[in-house]
Amino acid sequence: MTFIDKWVEEADRKLMTNIKESVSETVNSALSTSWDWFVGVLPDLTGYATLAAGAAVILSTAAGQGMIKPLGIYSCVLITSLCILVGV
């Protein structure tokens, strides 16, 4: 292996390392920012889900379908959001 080949391989290795680090930092930053935004907006989303579940219960009861399914879905969403907010 010649000096030029070794030099090219080393340059390729450094370039790939720099690209991997750059992509890793960008993805980590984007996910961190998205998570912070989601946690900040989660109480509002839970409130809107409460209003939507109430409307779904009223409409499904008026249509004669019962209210168990909308309440089950709402309970699942509420428990999940509470677990996320308490864990943060």
C-alpha positions in Angstrom: 0.0 0.0 0.0 1.4 3.3 -1.0 1.6 6.5 0.9 -1.1 8.1 -1.2 -3.5 5.2 -0.5 -2.9 5.4 3.2 -3.4 9.2 3.1 -6.7 8.8 1.1 -8.0 6.1 3.5 -7.2 8.3 6.5 -8.9 11.3 4.9 -12.0 9.2 4.2 -12.0 7.9 7.7 -11.9 11.4 9.1 -14.6 12.6 6.8 -16.9 9.8 7.7 -16.3 10.4 11.4 -17.1 14.1 11.0 -20.3 13.3 9.0 -21.4 10.7 11.6 -20.8 13.2 14.5 -22.6 16.0 12.6 -25.7 13.8 11.8 -25.8 12.4 15.3 -25.7 15.9 16.9 -28.4 17.2 14.5 -30.7 14.3 15.1 -30.2 14.5 18.9 -30.9 18.2 18.9 -34.0 17.9 16.8 -35.4 15.1 19.0 -34.6 17.0 22.2 -36.3 20.1 20.9 -39.3 18.2 19.7 -39.6 16.4 23.1 -39.4 19.7 25.0 -42.1 21.2 22.8 -44.3 18.1 23.2 -44.0 18.2 27.0 -44.8 21.9 27.1 -47.9 21.5 24.9 -49.1 18.2 26.5 -51.4 19.9 29.2 -53.2 21.8 26.5 -53.6 18.7 24.4 -55.0 16.8 27.4 -57.5 19.6 27.9 -58.6 19.5 24.3 -58.8 15.7 24.5 -61.1 16.1 27.5 -63.4 18.4 25.6 -63.4 16.0 22.6 -64.1 13.0 24.9 -67.0 14.8 26.4 -68.5 15.6 23.0 -67.9 12.0 21.9 -69.7 10.7 25.0 -72.7 13.1 24.5 -73.0 12.2 20.8 -72.5 8.5 21.2 -75.1 8.4 24.0 -77.5 10.4 22.0 -77.1 8.0 19.1 -77.7 5.0 21.4 -74.2 3.6 21.0 -73.1 3.9 24.7 -70.3 5.8 26.2 -67.9 3.1 27.2 -65.6 3.2 24.2 -65.0 7.0 24.2 -64.4 6.9 27.9 -61.9 4.0 27.5 -60.0 5.9 24.8 -59.9 9.1 26.8 -58.8 7.2 30.0 -55.9 5.6 28.0 -54.8 9.0 26.7 -55.1 10.7 30.1 -53.1 8.0 31.9 -50.4 8.1 29.2 -50.2 11.9 29.4 -50.1 11.9 33.2 -47.3 9.3 33.1 -45.3 11.4 30.7 -45.8 14.6 32.7 -45.0 13.0 36.1 -41.9 11.3 34.6 -40.5 14.6 33.3 
